[in-house]
Amino acid sequence: MSKKVYTDAVSALAGLLRDDMTVMAGGFGLCGIPENLIAAIKLSGVKGLTVISNNAGVDGFGLGQLLETKQIKKMISSYVGENKLFAQQFLSGELELEFNPQGTLAERIRAGGAGIPAFFTKTGVGTLVAEGKELREFDGETYVMERGLRADLAIVKAWKGDTEGNLIYRKTARNFNPMMAMAGLVTVAEVEQLVNVGTIDPDHVHTPGIFVQRIIMGEHEKRIEQRTTRKRD
């Protein structure tokens, strides 16, 4: 068995967690969130975390669990509208928030993983997003400079992985997980299926194992974030 494989989330994070660190947490809504690793962070009791994630989970699930225990000091996000506790902590001044347009957040993470320290984008020019940031003109248009993002730790969730950390994501889980896996100084992945090396077709790999240092197989609860129905005809 590869040295990358751990039996559970707690052991996979052993020696990696500390107060005041920066953590990237993959997923989109409740799709593709590393729920077992989030639960292990909660158990560890580390605090003062800066968490980079598209959203903050929902009340009582996902990153919402770390808000309940007040382990998160700052969120760098693009959408947090599903979490009432997040809103309460932000409005009361208990939680810092760095808002990003969603595409900008994705590109900041991708740039960080690719070793690009900064880039220019038109998104946010003339709004609060651009305040305090460098503006530059290209071809007669104004752009704002955004910094790439890195993290001390990236926790991601994939559908299938092999024992060397090669990962495959499914559907919406592919939105933020792949670039976060590249942008963490250390990346820990949890998967639904763990297979032997050579089982996955190399052409199907989304995240090469070189970016993944530790991996676990966990059980996952398939929650529906927003259930929308219509009356039968």
C-alpha positions in Angstrom: 0.0 0.0 0.0 1.3 3.5 -0.9 2.6 5.6 2.0 0.0 8.3 0.8 -2.9 6.2 2.0 -4.3 6.8 5.5 -7.0 4.9 7.4 -9.1 8.0 8.4 -9.3 11.7 8.2 -7.9 12.4 11.7 -4.7 10.4 10.9 -4.4 12.0 7.4 -4.3 15.5 9.0 -2.0 14.5 11.8 0.9 17.0 12.0 -0.5 19.3 9.4 -2.9 21.5 11.5 -2.0 24.5 13.5 -3.7 27.7 14.7 -3.9 30.7 12.3 -3.2 28.6 9.1 -4.8 29.0 5.7 -6.9 26.2 4.4 -8.5 25.7 1.0 -11.6 23.6 1.1 -13.0 22.3 -2.2 -16.6 21.9 -3.3 -19.4 23.9 -4.9 -22.5 24.3 -2.6 -22.6 20.9 -0.9 -21.3 19.1 -4.0 -17.8 17.8 -3.7 -17.1 19.0 -0.2 -14.4 17.1 1.8 -16.8 16.5 4.7 -14.7 13.9 6.5 -11.7 16.2 6.5 -13.7 19.2 7.7 -15.1 17.1 10.6 -11.5 16.1 11.5 -10.5 19.8 11.5 -13.4 20.5 13.9 -12.2 17.7 16.2 -8.6 19.0 16.2 -9.8 22.3 17.8 -7.4 24.5 15.8 -8.6 28.1 15.6 -7.9 31.3 13.9 -8.3 29.7 10.4 -8.4 31.6 7.2 -10.5 29.4 4.9 -10.6 29.8 1.1 -13.8 28.2 -0.3 -16.4 29.1 -2.8 -19.0 29.0 0.0 -19.3 28.4 3.7 -21.5 25.3 3.6 -24.8 25.4 5.3 -25.8 25.7 9.0 -24.6 22.5 10.7 -22.9 20.9 7.7 -19.7 21.4 5.7 -17.8 24.4 6.8 -20.8 25.5 8.7 -19.6 23.1 11.5 -16.4 25.2 11.8 -18.4 28.4 12.1 -20.4 26.9 14.9 -17.2 26.3 16.9 -15.8 29.7 15.8 -12.6 28.1 14.5 -12.7 30.3 11.3 -11.4 33.8 11.6 -11.6 34.8 8.0 -13.4 33.5 4.9 -12.2 34.2 1.3 -15.3 33.3 -0.7 -17.7 34.2 -3.5 -21.0 32.9 -2.2 -22.2 32.6 1.4 -25.9 33.1 1.1 -27.0 29.6 2.4 -25.6 30.1 5.9 -27.4 32.2 8.5 -24.7 31.7 11.1 -22.1 33.1 8.7 -24.3 36.2 8.2 -24.7 36.7 11.9 -20.9 36.3 12.6 -20.0 38.7 9.8 -22.5 41.4 10.7 -21.4 41.2 14.4 -17.8 41.6 13.5 -16.8 38.1 14.7 -15.8 37.0 11.2 -13.7 38.6 8.5 -14.8 38.3 4.9 -13.0 38.9 1.6 -15.6 38.7 -1.1 -14.6 37.7 -4.7 -16.5 37.5 -7.9 -16.8 33.7 -8.5 -14.7 33.6 -11.6 -12.1 35.8 -10.0 -11.8 33.5 -7.0 -11.4 30.4 -9.3 -8.7 32.2 -11.3 -6.9 33.4 -8.2 -6.7 29.8 -7.0 -5.7 28.5 -10.4 -3.0 31.2 -10.7 -1.6 30.3 -7.3 -1.3 26.7 -8.2 0.4 27.6 -11.5 2.9 29.8 -9.8 1.4 33.1 -11.1 1.6 35.7 -8.4 -1.0 38.1 -9.9 -3.1 38.8 -13.0 -5.4 41.5 -14.4 -9.1 41.2 -15.0 -12.0 43.6 -15.9 -14.3 42.0 -13.4 -14.9 44.4 -10.5 -13.5 47.5 -12.0 -15.5 50.5 -10.7 -16.9 48.6 -7.7 -15.9 47.9 -4.1 -14.0 44.9 -5.4 -11.3 47.1 -6.9 -10.8 49.4 -3.9 -7.2 49.6 -2.9 -6.0 47.5 -5.8 -3.8 48.4 -8.7 -5.6 49.5 -11.9 -3.9 49.4 -15.3 -5.1 50.1 -18.8 -4.7 47.6 -21.6 -6.0 48.4 -25.2 -8.1 51.3 -23.9 -9.8 49.2 -21.2 -9.2 49.4 -17.4 -8.3 46.2 -15.5 -7.8 45.5 -11.8 -4.9 43.4 -10.5 -5.8 40.3 -8.4 -3.3 38.2 -6.5 -2.9 34.5 -6.9 -3.9 32.4 -3.8 -1.9 29.7 -2.1 -2.8 27.8 1.1 -0.9 25.9 3.8 -3.3 23.1 3.4 -5.8 22.1 0.7 -8.5 19.6 1.4 -10.4 18.2 -1.6 -12.9 15.6 -2.4 -12.9 13.3 -5.5 -15.1 10.5 -6.8 -12.3 8.1 -7.4 -8.6 8.0 -6.7 -5.8 5.6 -6.7 -3.2 4.9 -4.0 -0.8 7.3 -5.5 -3.3 10.2 -5.4 -4.4 10.4 -9.0 -7.9 11.8 -8.8 -11.2 11.9 -10.9 -14.0 14.3 -10.0 -17.6 14.0 -11.0 -19.8 16.8 -12.4 -20.0 20.0 -10.3 -17.3 18.7 -7.9 -14.8 19.5 -10.6 -15.4 23.3 -10.3 -13.0 24.2 -7.4 -11.4 20.9 -6.3 -8.8 20.5 -9.1 -7.3 23.9 -8.8 -7.2 23.8 -5.0 -5.4 20.5 -5.2 -2.6 22.3 -7.1 -2.6 25.4 -4.9 -2.0 23.8 -1.5 1.5 23.5 0.0 0.1 20.1 1.2 -3.0 18.5 -0.3 -5.1 15.9 1.4 -7.8 14.2 -0.7 -10.8 12.1 0.3 -12.4 9.8 -2.2 -15.5 7.7 -2.6 -13.6 4.9 -4.3 -10.0 4.0 -3.7 -8.4 1.8 -6.4 -4.9 0.4 -7.1 -2.4 2.2 -9.3 -3.0 1.4 -13.0 -6.7 1.0 -12.6 -7.5 4.6 -13.7 -6.9 5.4 -17.4 -4.3 8.1 -17.5 -6.4 10.1 -20.0 -9.2 10.3 -17.3 -7.1 11.8 -14.5 -8.1 15.3 -13.5 -5.5 15.8 -10.7 -2.2 14.0 -11.1 -1.0 12.3 -7.9 2.1 14.5 -7.8 -0.1 17.2 -6.3 -1.6 15.0 -3.6 0.4 14.1 -0.5 -2.2 12.1 1.5 -5.4 10.3 0.6 -8.3 8.6 2.4 -11.5 6.8 1.4 -14.5 8.0 3.3 -18.3 7.6 3.5 -20.2 10.6 2.2 -23.7 12.0 2.8 -25.3 13.1 -0.5 -27.3 16.1 0.8 -29.4 18.3 -1.5 -28.8 22.0 -0.8 -31.9 23.3 -2.5 -34.8 21.0 -3.2 -37.1 22.5 -5.9 -40.3 20.7 -6.9 -43.3 21.4 -9.0 -46.9 20.3 -8.8 -47.9 17.3 -10.9 -50.0 18.2 -13.9 
